[in-house]
Amino acid sequence: MEVHLPESQETQLNDLAAKTGRRADELVQEAVSRLLAHNDWFAKQVQVGIDQIARGEFLEEEEMDAQVDRLLQS
């Protein structure tokens, strides 16, 4: 697989690699792994919310506004 980066990002990546003593491809692999892990986590959290709504576990807008107001006044 090839990844094409804008020149400025490639320069930043190479600078970071030099500063950290790692290879640029290692940094890209780590970044992709973190992105994929975050996407998995986010999809699971969305499903948790969907499941809660399906069970009727949610607040009406007015109730949520009141809770936010109480938090801001603390």
C-alpha positions as CSV (number, residue, x, y, z in Angstrom):
1,M,0.0,0.0,0.0
2,E,1.2,3.5,-0.7
3,V,0.1,6.6,1.2
4,H,0.5,10.0,-0.4
5,L,0.9,12.9,2.0
6,P,1.1,16.6,1.3
7,E,4.7,17.7,1.3
8,S,4.2,19.6,4.6
9,Q,2.9,16.5,6.4
10,E,5.7,14.4,5.0
11,T,8.3,16.9,6.3
12,Q,6.7,16.9,9.7
13,L,6.6,13.2,9.8
14,N,10.2,12.9,8.8
15,D,11.1,15.5,11.5
16,L,9.2,13.6,14.1
17,A,10.8,10.3,13.1
18,A,14.3,11.9,13.4
19,K,13.5,13.4,16.8
20,T,12.1,10.2,18.2
21,G,14.6,7.8,16.6
22,R,11.9,5.9,14.9
23,R,11.2,5.2,11.2
24,A,8.5,7.2,9.5
25,D,6.6,4.0,8.5
26,E,6.5,3.0,12.1
27,L,4.9,6.3,13.1
28,V,2.3,5.9,10.3
29,Q,1.5,2.3,11.3
30,E,1.0,3.5,14.9
31,A,-1.2,6.4,13.8
32,V,-3.4,4.0,11.7
33,S,-3.6,1.5,14.5
34,R,-4.8,4.3,16.9
35,L,-7.3,5.6,14.3
36,L,-8.8,2.1,13.7
37,A,-9.0,1.4,17.5
38,H,-10.7,4.8,18.0
39,N,-13.2,4.0,15.2
40,D,-14.0,0.6,16.9
41,W,-14.4,2.2,20.3
42,F,-16.7,5.0,18.8
43,A,-18.9,2.5,17.0
44,K,-19.3,0.5,20.2
45,Q,-20.2,3.7,22.1
46,V,-22.8,4.7,19.5
47,Q,-24.3,1.2,19.8
48,V,-24.4,1.6,23.6
49,G,-26.4,4.8,23.1
50,I,-28.7,3.2,20.6
51,D,-29.4,0.3,22.9
52,Q,-30.1,2.6,25.8
53,I,-32.6,4.5,23.7
54,A,-34.2,1.3,22.7
55,R,-34.7,0.4,26.4
56,G,-36.1,3.9,27.1
57,E,-33.0,5.0,29.1
58,F,-32.7,8.6,28.0
59,L,-33.6,12.1,29.2
60,E,-36.0,14.4,27.5
61,E,-34.5,17.7,26.3
62,E,-35.9,19.8,29.1
63,E,-34.5,17.4,31.7
64,M,-31.1,17.4,30.1
65,D,-31.1,21.3,30.0
66,A,-32.0,21.4,33.7
67,Q,-29.1,19.0,34.5
68,V,-26.6,21.1,32.4
69,D,-27.8,24.3,34.1
70,R,-27.3,22.7,37.6
71,L,-23.8,21.6,36.6
72,L,-22.9,25.0,35.3
73,Q,-24.1,26.7,38.5
74,S,-21.9,24.4,40.7
